[in-house]
Amino acid sequence: MKHAKTICRHLRVAAIFLALLISLSAPSSQVWAAEFGTGLYILGYQSAMAGYQPDPGFYLRNDLYVYQGNATIIPFSKRVEVDLRSRLITDIIGGTYVTPLEIFGAHYALGMIWSSATNSFLKGKLAVDTRFPLLNRLLTRSEEGEYTGVSDLVVTPINLGWHLGQFDLMAFGNFYAPVGSYNSNRRLNTGLNRWAVEPNLAVTWLQPKYGQEVSLSMGWTANFQNPATQYTTGQEFHLEYYLGQHLPKGFALGLAGYIYNQMTADTGSGASLGAFHGQTIALGPCLSFNSKIGSHAIGVNARYYNEVKVHNRFDGQAFFLTLSLGL
Protein backbone atom coordinates (compact mmCIF):
# COMPACT_ATOMS: atom_id res chain seq x y z
CA MET A 1 0.00 0.00 0.00
CA LYS A 2 2.84 2.36 0.90
CA HIS A 3 4.57 1.62 -2.41
CA ALA A 4 1.31 2.21 -4.31
CA LYS A 5 0.85 5.60 -2.64
CA THR A 6 4.45 6.54 -3.49
CA ILE A 7 3.94 5.58 -7.13
CA CYS A 8 0.74 7.63 -7.33
CA ARG A 9 2.49 10.63 -5.80
CA HIS A 10 5.37 10.44 -8.29
CA LEU A 11 2.93 10.09 -11.20
CA ARG A 12 0.91 13.10 -10.05
CA VAL A 13 4.05 15.23 -9.82
CA ALA A 14 5.17 14.07 -13.27
CA ALA A 15 1.73 14.72 -14.74
CA ILE A 16 1.65 18.27 -13.33
CA PHE A 17 5.17 18.93 -14.67
CA LEU A 18 4.21 17.59 -18.10
CA ALA A 19 0.95 19.56 -18.22
CA LEU A 20 2.85 22.75 -17.40
CA LEU A 21 5.34 22.21 -20.21
CA ILE A 22 2.56 21.39 -22.68
CA SER A 23 0.64 24.52 -21.72
CA LEU A 24 3.75 26.67 -22.09
CA SER A 25 4.53 25.26 -25.54
CA ALA A 26 0.97 24.90 -26.82
CA PRO A 27 0.34 26.49 -30.21
CA SER A 28 -0.60 30.13 -30.10
CA SER A 29 -2.87 32.08 -32.42
CA GLN A 30 0.08 33.59 -34.30
CA VAL A 31 1.42 30.59 -36.22
CA TRP A 32 1.83 29.47 -39.82
CA ALA A 33 1.99 26.20 -41.71
CA ALA A 34 4.81 24.63 -43.73
CA GLU A 35 5.04 23.97 -47.46
CA PHE A 36 3.42 20.59 -48.26
CA GLY A 37 1.68 20.76 -44.87
CA THR A 38 4.51 18.83 -43.20
CA GLY A 39 8.01 19.30 -41.83
CA LEU A 40 11.30 17.50 -42.30
CA TYR A 41 11.21 16.18 -38.75
CA ILE A 42 8.84 13.20 -38.37
CA LEU A 43 6.68 14.01 -35.36
CA GLY A 44 6.54 11.19 -32.83
CA TYR A 45 10.00 9.81 -33.63
CA GLN A 46 11.05 10.26 -29.98
CA SER A 47 9.07 8.77 -27.09
CA ALA A 48 10.13 6.59 -24.12
CA MET A 49 13.71 7.09 -22.85
CA ALA A 50 14.19 9.99 -25.26
CA GLY A 51 16.97 11.56 -23.19
CA TYR A 52 18.89 8.35 -22.50
CA GLN A 53 22.14 7.73 -24.35
CA PRO A 54 23.31 4.08 -24.20
CA ASP A 55 26.81 2.87 -23.41
CA PRO A 56 29.58 3.32 -26.00
CA GLY A 57 29.05 1.15 -29.04
CA PHE A 58 27.23 1.01 -32.39
CA TYR A 59 23.42 0.94 -32.48
CA LEU A 60 20.96 0.31 -35.28
CA ARG A 61 17.35 1.46 -35.31
CA ASN A 62 14.57 0.69 -37.77
CA ASP A 63 11.15 2.37 -37.73
CA LEU A 64 8.05 1.47 -39.67
CA TYR A 65 6.03 4.69 -39.84
CA VAL A 66 2.49 4.88 -41.20
CA TYR A 67 0.54 8.11 -41.39
CA GLN A 68 -2.91 8.73 -42.83
CA GLY A 69 -4.72 12.06 -42.76
CA ASN A 70 -6.88 14.65 -44.46
CA ALA A 71 -6.27 18.28 -45.42
CA THR A 72 -8.65 20.95 -46.67
CA ILE A 73 -6.04 23.08 -48.41
CA ILE A 74 -2.26 22.63 -48.64
CA PRO A 75 0.44 24.53 -50.63
CA PHE A 76 2.12 22.03 -52.97
CA SER A 77 4.86 22.65 -55.53
CA LYS A 78 3.86 25.87 -57.38
CA ARG A 79 0.15 25.25 -56.73
CA VAL A 80 -2.49 24.73 -54.08
CA GLU A 81 -4.20 21.36 -53.54
CA VAL A 82 -7.61 21.02 -51.87
CA ASP A 83 -9.60 18.19 -50.24
CA LEU A 84 -6.69 15.79 -49.86
CA ARG A 85 -6.64 12.38 -48.25
CA SER A 86 -3.05 11.21 -47.90
CA ARG A 87 -1.24 8.07 -46.76
CA LEU A 88 2.49 7.83 -46.10
CA ILE A 89 4.35 4.58 -45.39
CA THR A 90 8.01 5.01 -44.50
CA ASP A 91 10.84 2.67 -43.52
CA ILE A 92 13.35 4.68 -41.48
CA ILE A 93 16.85 3.31 -40.87
CA GLY A 94 19.15 5.00 -38.37
CA GLY A 95 22.65 4.29 -37.14
CA THR A 96 24.33 5.80 -34.07
CA TYR A 97 27.89 5.39 -32.82
CA VAL A 98 28.45 6.30 -29.16
CA THR A 99 32.15 6.90 -28.75
CA PRO A 100 34.25 6.49 -25.56
CA LEU A 101 35.25 10.16 -25.96
CA GLU A 102 33.96 12.47 -23.21
CA ILE A 103 33.26 16.19 -23.70
CA PHE A 104 32.12 18.31 -20.73
CA GLY A 105 31.38 15.11 -18.84
CA ALA A 106 29.19 13.72 -21.63
CA HIS A 107 29.83 10.89 -24.07
CA TYR A 108 30.11 12.05 -27.68
CA ALA A 109 28.05 10.27 -30.33
CA LEU A 110 27.20 10.80 -33.99
CA GLY A 111 24.60 9.29 -36.29
CA MET A 112 22.69 9.29 -39.55
CA ILE A 113 19.07 8.57 -40.58
CA TRP A 114 17.77 7.74 -44.04
CA SER A 115 14.49 6.32 -45.24
CA SER A 116 12.41 5.15 -48.17
CA ALA A 117 8.76 6.13 -48.46
CA THR A 118 5.58 5.45 -50.40
CA ASN A 119 3.43 8.56 -50.61
CA SER A 120 -0.12 8.29 -51.93
CA PHE A 121 -3.36 10.24 -51.93
CA LEU A 122 -6.96 10.20 -53.03
CA LYS A 123 -8.16 13.69 -53.82
CA GLY A 124 -11.80 14.64 -54.26
CA LYS A 125 -13.39 17.87 -55.47
CA LEU A 126 -17.06 18.29 -54.55
CA ALA A 127 -19.69 19.95 -56.74
CA VAL A 128 -20.86 23.40 -55.69
CA ASP A 129 -24.49 22.36 -55.17
CA THR A 130 -25.06 18.93 -53.64
CA ARG A 131 -28.89 19.10 -53.85
CA PHE A 132 -28.73 17.44 -57.28
CA PRO A 133 -27.14 13.97 -56.89
CA LEU A 134 -26.78 13.24 -60.62
CA LEU A 135 -25.10 16.58 -61.30
CA ASN A 136 -22.91 16.05 -58.24
CA ARG A 137 -21.68 12.68 -59.52
CA LEU A 138 -20.88 14.20 -62.90
CA LEU A 139 -18.95 17.12 -61.47
CA THR A 140 -17.23 15.33 -58.61
CA ARG A 141 -13.68 14.50 -59.59
CA SER A 142 -11.32 12.20 -57.73
CA GLU A 143 -7.68 11.51 -58.44
CA GLU A 144 -5.49 8.79 -57.05
CA GLY A 145 -1.72 8.91 -57.00
CA GLU A 146 1.22 7.01 -55.54
CA TYR A 147 4.96 7.51 -55.60
CA THR A 148 7.78 5.54 -53.96
CA GLY A 149 11.31 6.84 -53.49
CA VAL A 150 14.04 7.76 -51.05
CA SER A 151 13.57 10.53 -48.48
CA ASP A 152 15.86 13.30 -47.31
CA LEU A 153 19.01 12.49 -45.34
CA VAL A 154 19.41 13.41 -41.65
CA VAL A 155 22.95 13.72 -40.26
CA THR A 156 23.66 14.15 -36.54
CA PRO A 157 27.33 15.16 -36.22
CA ILE A 158 27.10 16.11 -32.54
CA ASN A 159 25.26 14.21 -29.84
CA LEU A 160 26.24 14.68 -26.19
CA GLY A 161 24.72 12.52 -23.44
CA TRP A 162 24.89 12.98 -19.68
CA HIS A 163 23.83 10.58 -16.90
CA LEU A 164 22.85 12.68 -13.88
CA GLY A 165 21.41 10.39 -11.24
CA GLN A 166 17.70 9.95 -11.94
CA PHE A 167 18.02 12.24 -14.98
CA ASP A 168 19.46 11.56 -18.42
CA LEU A 169 20.10 14.46 -20.77
CA MET A 170 20.99 14.62 -24.46
CA ALA A 171 21.86 17.65 -26.58
CA PHE A 172 22.24 17.06 -30.31
CA GLY A 173 21.96 18.79 -33.67
CA ASN A 174 20.46 17.53 -36.93
CA PHE A 175 21.27 18.61 -40.47
CA TYR A 176 18.77 17.81 -43.23
CA ALA A 177 20.14 17.32 -46.75
CA PRO A 178 17.61 17.41 -49.65
CA VAL A 179 18.67 14.17 -51.35
CA GLY A 180 15.14 12.72 -51.44
CA SER A 181 13.23 12.19 -54.65
CA TYR A 182 11.66 15.50 -55.71
CA ASN A 183 10.27 17.10 -58.85
CA SER A 184 8.27 20.32 -58.64
CA ASN A 185 6.15 19.24 -61.62
CA ARG A 186 5.12 16.03 -59.86
CA ARG A 187 2.17 15.92 -57.48
CA LEU A 188 3.79 13.46 -55.08
CA ASN A 189 7.35 13.43 -53.77
CA THR A 190 9.29 11.70 -51.02
CA GLY A 191 11.70 14.61 -50.45
CA LEU A 192 10.95 18.23 -49.53
CA ASN A 193 13.83 19.84 -51.47
CA ARG A 194 15.05 22.12 -48.69
CA TRP A 195 18.03 22.23 -46.35
CA ALA A 196 17.47 22.67 -42.63
CA VAL A 197 19.34 22.72 -39.32
CA GLU A 198 17.81 21.64 -36.04
CA PRO A 199 19.14 21.85 -32.46
CA ASN A 200 17.47 19.40 -30.05
CA LEU A 201 17.36 18.82 -26.31
CA ALA A 202 15.94 15.67 -24.67
CA VAL A 203 15.60 14.74 -21.01
CA THR A 204 14.42 11.60 -19.23
CA TRP A 205 13.54 11.27 -15.55
CA LEU A 206 13.33 7.67 -14.35
CA GLN A 207 12.48 6.76 -10.76
CA PRO A 208 14.79 3.77 -10.16
CA LYS A 209 12.80 2.10 -7.37
CA TYR A 210 9.23 2.29 -8.66
CA GLY A 211 9.84 2.75 -12.40
CA GLN A 212 7.92 5.94 -13.26
CA GLU A 213 9.28 7.79 -16.29
CA VAL A 214 8.82 11.22 -17.83
CA SER A 215 10.62 11.98 -21.10
CA LEU A 216 10.64 15.18 -23.14
CA SER A 217 12.30 15.96 -26.46
CA MET A 218 12.32 19.47 -27.93
CA GLY A 219 13.63 20.67 -31.29
CA TRP A 220 13.75 23.86 -33.35
CA THR A 221 13.90 23.48 -37.14
CA ALA A 222 15.31 26.35 -39.20
CA ASN A 223 14.43 25.81 -42.87
CA PHE A 224 16.13 27.16 -45.97
CA GLN A 225 14.33 28.03 -49.20
CA ASN A 226 13.05 25.44 -51.65
CA PRO A 227 14.77 26.78 -54.80
CA ALA A 228 12.30 25.03 -57.15
CA THR A 229 9.29 26.89 -55.73
CA GLN A 230 10.85 29.98 -54.09
CA TYR A 231 9.08 28.94 -50.87
CA THR A 232 10.75 29.36 -47.49
CA THR A 233 9.02 27.47 -44.70
CA GLY A 234 9.11 29.28 -41.37
CA GLN A 235 10.96 28.09 -38.29
CA GLU A 236 9.27 25.19 -36.50
CA PHE A 237 9.12 24.05 -32.88
CA HIS A 238 8.24 20.50 -31.87
CA LEU A 239 7.84 18.94 -28.44
CA GLU A 240 7.43 15.21 -27.86
CA TYR A 241 6.50 13.79 -24.48
CA TYR A 242 6.09 10.45 -22.74
CA LEU A 243 4.64 9.61 -19.33
CA GLY A 244 4.88 5.94 -18.39
CA GLN A 245 5.37 3.12 -15.93
CA HIS A 246 8.10 0.49 -16.23
CA LEU A 247 6.85 -3.04 -15.54
CA PRO A 248 8.62 -6.34 -14.74
CA LYS A 249 10.58 -8.26 -17.38
CA GLY A 250 11.55 -5.15 -19.37
CA PHE A 251 8.08 -3.93 -20.38
CA ALA A 252 6.81 -0.36 -20.07
CA LEU A 253 3.42 1.19 -20.78
CA GLY A 254 2.61 4.85 -21.11
CA LEU A 255 1.11 7.83 -22.90
CA ALA A 256 3.07 9.48 -25.71
CA GLY A 257 2.33 12.58 -27.73
CA TYR A 258 3.65 15.57 -29.61
CA ILE A 259 3.01 19.26 -30.16
CA TYR A 260 3.96 21.17 -33.30
CA ASN A 261 4.00 24.95 -33.59
CA GLN A 262 5.41 26.98 -36.47
CA MET A 263 6.97 30.06 -34.92
CA THR A 264 7.59 32.33 -37.95
CA ALA A 265 5.75 33.01 -41.19
CA ASP A 266 6.39 31.30 -44.52
CA THR A 267 7.97 33.69 -47.02
CA GLY A 268 9.02 33.87 -50.65
CA SER A 269 7.19 34.36 -53.93
CA GLY A 270 5.94 30.78 -53.82
CA ALA A 271 4.09 31.25 -50.50
CA SER A 272 0.82 32.09 -52.25
CA LEU A 273 -1.34 31.46 -49.16
CA GLY A 274 0.62 33.97 -47.09
CA ALA A 275 0.43 33.61 -43.32
CA PHE A 276 -1.08 30.12 -43.41
CA HIS A 277 -2.21 29.35 -39.85
CA GLY A 278 -1.24 25.85 -38.64
CA GLN A 279 -0.67 23.72 -35.53
CA THR A 280 -0.80 20.12 -34.30
CA ILE A 281 -1.35 18.33 -31.00
CA ALA A 282 -1.39 14.51 -30.75
CA LEU A 283 -1.39 11.80 -28.12
CA GLY A 284 -1.80 8.04 -27.81
CA PRO A 285 -0.64 4.82 -26.13
CA CYS A 286 2.94 3.53 -26.17
CA LEU A 287 4.13 0.01 -25.32
CA SER A 288 7.84 -0.81 -25.15
CA PHE A 289 10.09 -3.72 -24.31
CA ASN A 290 13.84 -3.64 -23.61
CA SER A 291 16.15 -6.55 -22.90
CA LYS A 292 19.46 -8.14 -23.89
CA ILE A 293 20.50 -11.05 -26.05
CA GLY A 294 23.93 -11.91 -24.66
CA SER A 295 25.75 -8.59 -24.57
CA HIS A 296 23.52 -7.00 -27.23
CA ALA A 297 20.77 -4.60 -26.17
CA ILE A 298 17.44 -5.00 -28.01
CA GLY A 299 14.33 -2.86 -27.91
CA VAL A 300 10.83 -2.84 -29.36
CA ASN A 301 8.50 0.16 -29.19
CA ALA A 302 4.96 0.40 -30.63
CA ARG A 303 3.00 3.65 -30.41
CA TYR A 304 -0.09 5.18 -31.92
CA TYR A 305 -0.86 8.89 -32.19
CA ASN A 306 -4.22 10.53 -32.77
CA GLU A 307 -4.03 14.19 -33.76
CA VAL A 308 -6.69 16.01 -31.77
CA LYS A 309 -6.09 19.70 -32.52
CA VAL A 310 -4.92 20.52 -36.04
CA HIS A 311 -5.12 23.67 -38.16
CA ASN A 312 -4.03 23.90 -41.82
CA ARG A 313 -1.93 20.74 -41.79
CA PHE A 314 -2.71 17.12 -42.48
CA ASP A 315 -5.02 15.90 -39.71
CA GLY A 316 -4.95 12.17 -38.99
CA GLN A 317 -3.32 9.27 -37.19
CA ALA A 318 0.23 7.93 -37.02
CA PHE A 319 1.70 4.57 -36.05
CA PHE A 320 5.33 3.68 -35.25
CA LEU A 321 6.90 0.28 -34.79
CA THR A 322 10.52 0.71 -33.67
CA LEU A 323 13.17 -2.01 -33.47
CA SER A 324 16.62 -1.24 -32.00
CA LEU A 325 19.74 -3.34 -31.65
CA GLY A 326 23.10 -2.69 -30.01
CA LEU A 327 26.07 -4.27 -31.80
Helices and strands as residue ranges (DSSP letters): H 2-25, G 35-37, E 57-76, E 79-103, E 106-125, H 133-139, E 141-150, E 153-164, E 167-177, E 196-206, E 212-223, E 236-246, G 248-250, E 251-262, E 279-293, E 296-311, E 315-326
